[in-house]
Amino acid sequence: MLHPQPSPMSAPNAVNEPTHRFPADFVWGVATSAYQIEGASTADGKGPSIWDTFCRQPGAIADGSHGDVACDHYHRLDADLDLIASLGVDAYRFSVSWPRVQPSGFGAWNTKGLDFYERLVDGLLARRLKPCLTLNHWDLPQALQDQGGWAARDTVHRFVDYAQGIQRRLGDRLASITTHNEPWVVATLGHETGVFAPGIRDRAVAMQVSHHLLLSHGLALQALRAAGAKAPLGIVLNLAPVQPATDSPEDHALAKLEDGRLLRWYMDPLLCATYPTDVLAHLGRDVPRIEHGDLQAIATPMDFMGINYYTRTVVSAGAPFDVKTSGLPLTDMGWEVYPQGLTELLLRLHADYPVPPLYITENGGAFPDPLRDGLVRDADRTRYLADHIAAVGEALRRGVPMAGYMVWSLMDNFEWASGYAKRFGIVHVDYATQRRTLKDSAHWYRQFLQRQRDGHAASARTGATQGA
């Protein structure tokens, strides 16, 4: 249940209200992912995912936790949909748990799992909210991992089948379909450093995984369109400006390489049908196997692209860069608060690539959020959101085709390898009781969106008067 609010938010100190008037059709939303909020890990025929397995590995999760219950969203769907609607947003970005709807990742479908997402989508539409569905937010069915996972080319085709199955059941009611969330994370953190599921540490495997994720994206777009999909189709990347710690040639060279590994490795094939030559040279024997026609498939035109942004990346060829020396405020994740980097990133993408309409599909900060007297005074998060929304407005003013912005996250949740200690939500979750409480940042976001709507209404009235 939503905790009753004792009093409306008083405006936090030092919050600079974004002054940009966003277009009337600009989409505002909040975002989550299935494994982080749903819980019900074995309910109604759901199969295990690689995160169910990974969380059982000793030391894999900072607090030893898992997503078995998480926010219990699976059992609290209607109340959570009411909560989303109460924020005054236009859209809700969520993901489907592949093993919930197809436990083995191939073959038989789980009707009860599909029913849950049908209730979710229909519940959003009933509340006049746009359902923005992500097919893969990292929770690959364990049964597919047992057969090689994303390192196996066969998983590409299983993903295409899965995408078509979701399209058949839900496609007529979706506002958008995203294939993958942050393929860099799946490849690099999941298969090179091993700090995320499935916990593999092999660069050659990681690069093959990255190629298969991109290939499955392109082939899924082709299959969805062939099946008559009407919803806009795209992908979501985690991107950041990569900057050298010093002006040394070594730092500049490393920054260019890391930009290649993070940004150009994904942007170049998606929009230019090629991989960056400097990264290919750097990889040497770890270059992925690329078959004839793969790059053309990856570059299948998209209707939109989602960008997840949290902070910049600073690299040093010497000692690792210490964010604590930058003088910038840090989030609870130890990430710099660097909103100007979002404008820099968006301008660069627009200048270097033929980008489709861009959405900020995740943006937010983790901060310590004590609940006192039924309130969470999270002024740091409110400032973070306000400053990053202003950064999006500046990019829009300078010609970048921005189409929407979504806060990460709707509510506190299972923060992957960090467990439950890091809170990104604009809604506080008491995990012992599952009570939801709007934080000050949620009140601010709702009020900001209302001011945007009021401004458009006033402009419309003025235009009608002048046209009379």
Buried (B, 14 or more C-beta within 10 A) or exposed (E): EBBEEEEEBEEBEEBEEBEBBBEEEBBBBBBBBBBBBBBBBEBEBBBBBBBBBBBEEEEBBBEEBBBEBBBBBBBBBEEBBEBBBBBBBBBBBBBBBBBBBBBBBBEEBBEEBBEBBBEBBBBBBEEEBBBBBBBBBBBBBBBBBEBBBBBBBEBBBBBBBBBBBBBEBBBEBBBBBBBBBBBBBBBBBBBBEBBBBBBBEBBBBBBBBBBBBBBBBBBBBBBBBEEEBEBBBBBBBBBBBBBBBEEEEEBBBBBBBBBBBBBBBBBBBBBBBEBBEBBBEEBEEBBBEBEEEBBEBBBBEBBBBBBBBBBBBBBBBEEEBEBEEBEEBBBBBEBBBBBBBBBBBBBBBBEBBEBBBBBBBBBBBBBEBEBEEBBBBBBBBBBBBBBBBBBBBBBBEEEBBBBBBBBBBBBBBBBBBBBBEBBBBBBBBEBEEBBBBBBBBBBBBBBBBEEBEEEBEEEEEEEEEEEE
